[in-house]
């Protein structure tokens, strides 16, 4: 969830892309970090990314008919994504191919609309401002918020939450109800980044020590610095936490329950109403025939799939 809110959800990770350095400013064990969006387990093995074949999807002609003419004639949907947030979007083991459940979802949408999908890696805060010019759409664990819906159309497909992670066994005996004085790693621009700043202010207002916030441009760096011991807590979307736990071979664990569940969606420009309608129709087809659950199940997040795709849904 990003703030720019971004992401929420549950499953464990260290997503290191080919361009995010294995050696960070913190003291970390680079021998256990992969370059494919995974982190090697303690026995030296790493988990391969699941794969979904969009060629198995049939075109929904009714949904495709809703596409704006320029995109339909080009036959390509250009999508911006911050490919540093496993398991939603990250770079695969070849060091260049975007993978993840968001990537598989948008490729399934494209196939349903009869389009090729071109994923372009982007800084997270730069995606929404570039909609309609550089990108036709964006998919990057965008939590749906009132603020974002003022800037873009958002089409819901997934429900996720936030969660904390700590070193296995919680050696510092961290209380998830109070992070005052605790060193917390977050990705810049996420909802968690915004929320931990508020929590820190509340600590100070109550006469407690402020949260020591470590902000990183990539989720990979945040996770690596938790594993390496520079951070005591990592705060991220629940699927990211869950995937991190798995990919780090149990070196970290989730702290407490998932909270603040909220829908996430695909974003398109505010004036791109035809494209929003086409994507909504495609997502609904994928929901109705079970494909969306199948896609998300490959990443351990099938339970997060929504049953109804909505454009700019009401959020609390």
C-alpha positions in Angstrom: 0.0 0.0 0.0 1.5 3.2 -0.8 0.9 6.8 0.2 1.0 8.0 -2.4 -0.6 4.9 -0.3 0.4 1.7 -1.8 0.1 -1.8 -0.5 -1.3 -4.2 2.0 -1.3 -8.2 2.4 0.4 -11.4 3.7 3.1 -14.1 2.7 7.2 -13.6 3.2 10.1 -12.1 0.9 13.4 -10.5 0.1 12.9 -9.2 -3.4 16.3 -8.3 -4.7 16.2 -7.1 -8.3 19.3 -7.3 -10.5 19.7 -3.5 -10.1 19.1 -3.4 -6.3 22.6 -4.1 -4.8 23.2 -7.2 -2.9 25.5 -5.3 -0.6 23.6 -2.6 1.3 24.7 0.0 3.8 23.6 -2.2 6.6 25.6 -5.2 7.6 23.9 -8.0 5.8 24.7 -11.5 4.6 24.8 -11.1 0.8 25.4 -14.8 0.4 21.8 -15.5 1.2 20.3 -12.9 -1.1 19.2 -13.7 -4.6 19.0 -11.5 -7.7 15.7 -12.9 -8.9 13.2 -11.4 -6.5 13.8 -14.3 -4.1 16.0 -14.8 -1.1 18.0 -17.9 -0.6 17.0 -20.1 2.4 19.5 -21.0 5.0 20.4 -24.2 3.1 21.4 -22.2 0.0 18.2 -23.0 -2.0 15.8 -20.4 -3.4 12.2 -20.6 -4.4 11.4 -20.3 -8.1 8.7 -17.9 -9.1 5.4 -19.3 -10.2 4.3 -18.8 -13.7 1.0 -18.3 -15.4 0.5 -18.7 -19.2 -1.8 -15.9 -20.5 -2.1 -17.7 -23.8 -4.6 -20.1 -22.2 -7.1 -17.2 -21.9 -9.7 -16.6 -24.5 -10.5 -13.1 -25.6 -13.8 -11.6 -24.2 -15.1 -9.8 -27.3 -17.6 -7.8 -25.3 -14.9 -6.5 -22.9 -12.5 -5.9 -25.8 -15.2 -3.8 -27.6 -15.1 -1.3 -24.8 -11.4 -0.4 -25.5 -10.6 3.0 -26.8 -9.7 2.9 -30.5 -6.0 3.9 -30.1 -5.2 1.0 -27.7 -7.4 -1.5 -29.6 -5.7 -0.7 -32.9 -2.2 -0.7 -31.4 -2.9 -4.1 -29.7 -0.6 -3.2 -26.8 -1.3 -2.1 -23.2 1.6 -0.2 -21.7 1.7 -0.6 -18.0 3.9 1.0 -15.3 4.9 -1.0 -12.3 7.4 -0.6 -9.5 9.1 -4.0 -9.9 10.7 -4.1 -6.5 7.8 -5.4 -4.3 7.7 -9.2 -4.3 5.5 -11.2 -4.5 3.3 -8.6 -6.3 5.8 -7.3 -8.8 9.6 -7.9 -9.1 12.3 -8.9 -11.5 12.6 -12.6 -12.2 15.7 -14.8 -12.1 16.8 -13.8 -15.6 17.4 -10.3 -14.2 15.1 -8.5 -16.6 11.6 -10.1 -16.8 8.9 -8.6 -14.5 7.0 -11.3 -12.5 4.6 -11.5 -9.6 0.9 -11.7 -9.0 0.2 -8.2 -10.1 2.2 -8.9 -13.3 0.3 -12.1 -14.0 -3.0 -10.3 -13.3 -2.4 -7.6 -15.8 -1.2 -10.0 -18.4 -4.4 -12.0 -17.8 -6.4 -8.8 -18.3 -4.5 -8.0 -21.5 -5.2 -11.5 -22.8 -8.9 -11.2 -22.1 -8.9 -7.9 -24.0 -6.8 -9.3 -26.9 -3.8 -7.2 -26.1 -0.2 -7.7 -25.6 1.0 -6.2 -22.3 4.3 -4.3 -22.1 5.5 -3.8 -18.5 7.8 -0.9 -17.8 9.6 -0.6 -14.5 9.0 2.7 -12.8 9.5 4.5 -9.5 6.3 4.0 -7.5 5.3 7.7 -7.0 5.9 8.4 -10.7 3.3 6.0 -12.0 0.0 7.8 -11.5 1.3 11.2 -12.8 2.4 9.4 -16.0 -0.9 7.8 -16.7 -2.3 8.7 -20.1 1.1 9.9 -21.4 3.8 7.4 -20.7 1.5 4.5 -19.4 -1.9 3.3 -20.4 -2.3 1.8 -17.0 -0.5 1.1 -13.7 -0.4 -2.0 -11.5 1.7 -1.8 -8.4 -0.2 -2.9 -5.3 -2.1 0.3 -5.4 -4.3 0.5 -2.3 -7.6 2.2 -3.3 -8.0 5.5 -1.5 -10.1 8.6 -1.9 -7.0 10.7 -2.5 -5.9 8.4 -5.4 -9.3 8.3 -6.9 -9.2 12.1 -7.3 -6.1 11.6 -9.5 -7.0 8.4 -11.4 -9.6 5.8 -12.0 -9.0 2.7 -9.9 -10.4 -0.7 -10.7 -10.5 -3.2 -7.8 -9.5 -6.8 -7.9 -7.8 -7.7 -4.7 -8.2 -7.2 -0.9 -5.1 -7.0 1.3 -3.9 -5.7 4.6 -0.8 -4.5 6.4 1.5 -6.5 8.7 4.7 -6.3 10.7 7.7 -8.7 10.6 10.5 -9.2 13.0 13.5 -11.5 13.3 12.4 -15.1 14.1 11.5 -15.5 17.8 11.0 -11.7 18.2 14.4 -11.4 20.1 13.7 -7.7 21.0 10.3 -8.6 22.4 8.6 -6.0 20.1 5.0 -5.2 21.0 3.0 -4.6 17.8 0.7 -2.3 19.7 3.5 0.2 20.5 6.5 0.8 18.2 7.8 3.8 20.1 11.6 3.8 20.2 11.7 0.9 17.8 13.7 0.9 14.5 11.2 0.2 11.7 12.0 -0.3 8.0 9.5 0.7 5.3 9.5 1.4 1.6 9.3 5.0 0.7 5.9 6.2 -0.6 3.9 3.3 0.8 0.8 3.6 3.1 3.0 2.0 5.7 5.6 4.8 5.3 2.8 7.4 5.9 1.3 5.5 8.8 4.6 4.9 10.7 5.3 8.6 10.6 1.9 9.2 12.2 2.6 6.6 14.8 5.9 8.3 15.5 4.2 11.6 16.0 1.8 10.0 18.4 4.6 8.5 20.4 6.2 11.9 20.8 2.9 13.5 21.7 2.5 10.9 24.5 6.0 11.7 25.8 7.5 8.5 24.4 10.5 8.1 22.2 9.9 8.6 18.5 9.9 5.6 16.1 13.3 5.3 14.3 12.1 5.1 10.7 14.4 3.7 8.0 13.0 4.5 4.6 14.1 2.5 1.5 13.4 3.1 -2.2 12.8 -0.7 -2.7 11.1 -3.3 -0.5 14.0 -5.5 -1.1 16.3 -3.2 0.8 13.8 -2.9 3.7 13.6 -6.7 4.0 17.3 -7.2 3.7 18.0 -4.8 6.4 15.5 -6.5 8.7 17.3 -9.8 8.0 20.6 -8.1 8.5 19.6 -6.6 11.9 19.7 -2.9 11.1 16.0 -2.8 11.5 14.0 -4.4 14.3 10.7 -4.4 12.5 9.5 -4.3 8.8 6.2 -2.8 8.0 4.6 -3.7 4.6 1.6 -5.2 2.9 0.6 -8.6 4.3 1.4 -10.6 1.1 4.8 -9.0 1.1 5.4 -10.0 4.7 4.2 -13.5 4.1 6.3 -14.0 1.0 9.3 -12.5 2.8 8.9 -15.0 5.7 8.9 -17.9 3.1 11.7 -16.6 1.0 14.1 -15.9 3.9 13.9 -19.5 5.1 12.2 -18.5 8.3 14.8 -15.9 9.4 11.9 -13.5 10.0 8.3 -14.0 11.1 5.1 -12.1 11.1 4.4 -10.1 14.2 0.8 -10.0 15.3 -2.2 -10.1 12.9 -2.9 -8.6 9.5 -4.8 -5.3 9.9 -6.3 -2.4 7.9 -7.5 -4.6 5.0 -8.4 -2.6 2.0 -9.0 -3.1 -1.8 -6.2 -2.7 -4.3 -6.6 -2.0 -8.0 -5.3 -1.2 -11.4 -5.1 2.5 -12.2 -5.7 4.4 -15.4 -5.9 8.1 -16.2 -8.9 10.0 -14.8 -10.2 10.8 -18.3 -9.6 7.2 -19.6 -13.2 6.1 -18.8 -13.4 3.7 -21.8 -10.2 1.9 -20.8 -11.4 1.7 -17.2 -14.6 0.1 -18.3 -12.7 -2.4 -20.5 -10.4 -3.4 -17.7 -13.3 -3.7 -15.2 -15.1 -6.0 -17.7 -12.0 -8.1 -18.2 -11.4 -8.4 -14.5 -15.0 -9.4 -13.9 -14.6 -12.2 -16.5 -11.5 -13.4 -14.8 -13.3 -13.4 -11.5 -16.3 -15.2 -12.8 -14.5 -18.0 -14.5 -12.0 -18.5 -11.6 -8.9 -17.4 -13.5 -8.1 -14.6 -11.0 -8.1 -16.9 -8.1 -5.9 -19.3 -10.1 -3.4 -16.5 -10.8 -3.3 -15.4 -7.2 -3.2 -18.9 -5.9 0.2 -19.4 -7.6 1.6 -16.8 -5.3 -0.3 -17.9 -2.1 -2.8 -15.1 -2.3 -5.9 -16.7 -3.8 -8.0 -15.8 -0.8 -7.4 -12.1 -1.5 -9.2 -12.1 -4.8 -12.4 -10.0 -4.9 -15.6 -11.3 -6.5 -16.7 -8.0 -8.0 -14.5 -5.6 -10.0 -15.5 -2.0 -9.4 -14.4 1.3 -10.8 -13.6 3.8 -8.0 -15.3 1.7 -5.3 -16.5 3.3 -2.0 -13.8 2.9 0.6 -13.9 3.6 4.3 
